Amino acid sequence: MSTERKVGSDIEIAQAAKMQHINDIASKLNIGVDDLEHYGKYKAKLPLNLIDENKAKENNLILVTALTPTPAGEGKTTVSIGLTEGLNKIGKQATVVLREPSLGPVFGIKGGAAGGGYSQVVPMEDINLHFTGDFSAIEKANNLLSALIDNNIQSQTRNLGLDPRRIYWKRVMDMNDRSLRDITIGLGGIGNGIPRQDGFNITPASEVMAILCMSNDREDLKKRLGDIFVGFTYDRKPIYARDLNAQNAMAILLKDAIKPNLVQTLEGNPAIIHGGPFANIAQGTNTIIATKMGLTLSDYVVTEAGFGSDLGAEKFLDIKCGYAGLKPKTIVLVATIRALRHHGGAKTEEYGDVSVERVERGFPNLEKHIENAKQFGITPVVAINHRTGDGEDEIKFVQEACAKMGVKAVVSKGWANGGEGTKDLATAVVENIEGAGNNFEALYDWNLSIEEKVETIAKKVYGADGVDYQGKALLDLKRIYTLGLDKLPICMAKTQKSFSDNDKLIGRPTGFRVTVREFEFAAGAGFVIPITGAMMRMPGLPVVPASEHMDIDNDGKISGLS
């Protein structure tokens, strides 16, 4: 694939690319054409029988995470794709494995998740929009269960006795729509069902999404779907999806969604994209199946986990690796000078102002993320995701400060130069892996009490002094223990803007306590969810949504997508 190196928007760069046929991309992974399920010329699904568990454990898994980001993000996906290009440039066989974008951020404020500049996966428009229909299938499976719940409540002959006031399952859609957070359904007479309070979550926050990402195969998928907790009967008996005989039909709707999607980078290297949970309210990682597929087919796999390392990476390492039996060989911490200025006190309008002083004041945030990686037994590589306007003295300070911690910090110019701009980073990553000093170890034992596990994360990862539980959280804890779910790992729901649960505490806050407002649990996906602060499972649109700047012409060419 060739692209002309010129400045332009992400979509203009992607549209200028000359893509290779997906058959040619598959051949680089030694996949035959007959094994592909084609979605046009540039997308295909991969069958699960290609996965080799032994290879998945032997090959090199690289986890890309970041410091605490600014609202626009610091470019983990861009660095992940650029690093993959760089690894291939230096002669390594590498594949990037990523999450699928949600339409909420695409049409909201944050944009898509296909990378940026000359470190993108393509076809960019398809990936950022409906892609191969996985999100739609997840949405339909989720809402099938909702329909079965309300049908059972309405039934006179097969009623399980579900208490409409104690149903915890919600409907989903993949769009930011705050008006659907809390709704009343079943109005209009007895023919329209039983009136009750309900609501919508955004699709990436659905437990069905989490289950798809945690499943190892179809049988595991069905079991997990059956284990979804629905609610209680009038006499406080727990009801699960399996009690409604929902799991098989839900799995049928996911028959294609469970298969990973193969696409390509701008430089014609393989990319696998599958699953898309958020990291502040879910586990924030792609599917176990996709990661194992990449590790089966490539010597090196680059993958990323959402938001900062205190969220996505911690969940990747403590939850996903536990269920999948994976051991990452190294961690790449993405940092931008812009974010360090932010944590050093710069206001939004000052993000572009060169200031070694602010970078120095903001460095403790990155320092804590480095320390966190080391707590998992891995000395990371810091990738300074270069932006126009970064000062040489600012970069030099970061590199020298990292060196004092025994960590190499490398400037990554993947956005501007693709693989040519990340060869130094790729070399540093390979050297880090081959140095044999990394030995991944999870942070806590799942058999600890819930309180001990939450406190471990809060104290060791966030730097908190302790954890406080509000009244509802204490009641929720009793329910979790009664249901026998206390041995599950922990999936913290917390702001991505701070180590603490207060998004105003930037940098490396100290002297704070984490307050757990309530607990949720995903019995099917397999984790307990402490909720801190006012976390939203259905975001709203900004005053000026990104959708207002998008268009499509008479030839079908899209503009304004990012």
DAZIJO-V88825 format. One record per backbone hydrogen bond with DSSP energy under -1.0 kcal/mol. NH is the residue of the N-H (numbers start at 1). CO is the residue of the C=O. If there is no record, write none. Layout:
nh=<NH | NH>
co=<CO | CO>
This chain:
nh=<6 | 13 | 14 | 15 | 16 | 18 | 22 | 24 | 25 | 26 | 27 | 29 | 30 | 31 | 35 | 36 | 37 | 39 | 44 | 45 | 46 | 50 | 51 | 56 | 57 | 58 | 59 | 60 | 62 | 63 | 64 | 65 | 67 | 73 | 79 | 80 | 81 | 82 | 83 | 84 | 85 | 86 | 87 | 88 | 89 | 90 | 91 | 92 | 95 | 96 | 97 | 98 | 100 | 106 | 107 | 111 | 116 | 118 | 119 | 121 | 122 | 127 | 128 | 129 | 131 | 133 | 137 | 138 | 139 | 140 | 141 | 142 | 143 | 144 | 145 | 146 | 147 | 148 | 149 | 150 | 151 | 152 | 153 | 154 | 155 | 163 | 166 | 168 | 171 | 173 | 175 | 180 | 181 | 183 | 185 | 192 | 193 | 196 | 198 | 200 | 201 | 202 | 205 | 206 | 210 | 211 | 212 | 213 | 214 | 215 | 221 | 222 | 223 | 224 | 225 | 226 | 227 | 228 | 230 | 231 | 232 | 233 | 234 | 236 | 239 | 241 | 242 | 243 | 244 | 245 | 246 | 250 | 251 | 252 | 253 | 255 | 258 | 259 | 261 | 262 | 263 | 264 | 265 | 266 | 268 | 271 | 272 | 273 | 274 | 284 | 287 | 288 | 291 | 292 | 293 | 294 | 295 | 296 | 297 | 298 | 300 | 301 | 302 | 303 | 305 | 306 | 309 | 311 | 312 | 314 | 315 | 316 | 317 | 318 | 319 | 320 | 321 | 323 | 324 | 325 | 329 | 330 | 332 | 333 | 334 | 335 | 340 | 341 | 342 | 343 | 344 | 345 | 346 | 350 | 351 | 353 | 359 | 360 | 361 | 362 | 363 | 365 | 367 | 368 | 369 | 370 | 371 | 372 | 373 | 374 | 375 | 377 | 378 | 381 | 382 | 383 | 384 | 385 | 385 | 386 | 386 | 390 | 395 | 396 | 397 | 398 | 399 | 400 | 401 | 402 | 403 | 404 | 405 | 406 | 407 | 410 | 412 | 413 | 417 | 418 | 420 | 422 | 426 | 427 | 428 | 429 | 430 | 431 | 432 | 433 | 434 | 435 | 436 | 439 | 441 | 448 | 453 | 454 | 455 | 456 | 457 | 458 | 459 | 460 | 461 | 462 | 464 | 465 | 468 | 470 | 474 | 475 | 476 | 477 | 478 | 479 | 480 | 481 | 482 | 483 | 484 | 485 | 488 | 491 | 493 | 494 | 505 | 506 | 514 | 516 | 517 | 518 | 520 | 522 | 526 | 527 | 528 | 529 | 531 | 532 | 535 | 546 | 547 | 548 | 549 | 550 | 551 | 553 | 556 | 559>
co=<4 | 9 | 10 | 11 | 12 | 2 | 41 | 21 | 21 | 22 | 23 | 26 | 27 | 26 | 32 | 33 | 45 | 43 | 262 | 37 | 260 | 47 | 48 | 52 | 53 | 54 | 55 | 299 | 301 | 330 | 303 | 332 | 334 | 70 | 75 | 76 | 77 | 78 | 79 | 80 | 81 | 82 | 83 | 84 | 85 | 86 | 88 | 87 | 300 | 270 | 302 | 272 | 275 | 102 | 103 | 105 | 119 | 415 | 116 | 114 | 264 | 123 | 124 | 125 | 126 | 130 | 133 | 134 | 135 | 136 | 137 | 138 | 139 | 140 | 141 | 142 | 143 | 144 | 145 | 146 | 147 | 148 | 149 | 150 | 151 | 232 | 163 | 230 | 199 | 201 | 173 | 177 | 178 | 198 | 196 | 189 | 190 | 185 | 183 | 180 | 171 | 537 | 202 | 203 | 206 | 207 | 208 | 209 | 210 | 211 | 217 | 218 | 219 | 220 | 221 | 222 | 223 | 225 | 239 | 239 | 166 | 237 | 161 | 233 | 231 | 228 | 226 | 240 | 241 | 242 | 241 | 246 | 247 | 248 | 249 | 252 | 254 | 256 | 273 | 44 | 271 | 122 | 269 | 120 | 265 | 263 | 96 | 261 | 98 | 278 | 274 | 213 | 287 | 288 | 289 | 290 | 291 | 292 | 293 | 294 | 93 | 60 | 95 | 62 | 64 | 284 | 66 | 308 | 306 | 309 | 311 | 312 | 313 | 314 | 315 | 315 | 316 | 319 | 320 | 321 | 61 | 61 | 63 | 381 | 65 | 383 | 336 | 337 | 338 | 339 | 340 | 342 | 341 | 347 | 348 | 350 | 355 | 356 | 357 | 358 | 359 | 362 | 363 | 364 | 365 | 366 | 367 | 368 | 369 | 370 | 371 | 374 | 373 | 331 | 408 | 333 | 410 | 335 | 383 | 384 | 412 | 387 | 391 | 392 | 393 | 394 | 395 | 396 | 397 | 398 | 399 | 400 | 402 | 403 | 402 | 382 | 384 | 421 | 413 | 414 | 417 | 419 | 422 | 423 | 424 | 425 | 426 | 427 | 428 | 429 | 430 | 431 | 433 | 377 | 376 | 445 | 449 | 450 | 451 | 452 | 453 | 454 | 455 | 456 | 457 | 457 | 458 | 512 | 514 | 516 | 470 | 471 | 472 | 473 | 474 | 475 | 476 | 477 | 478 | 479 | 481 | 480 | 485 | 528 | 530 | 280 | 502 | 504 | 466 | 468 | 531 | 531 | 529 | 527 | 522 | 522 | 489 | 520 | 518 | 493 | 533 | 108 | 107 | 545 | 546 | 547 | 559 | 557 | 553 | 551>
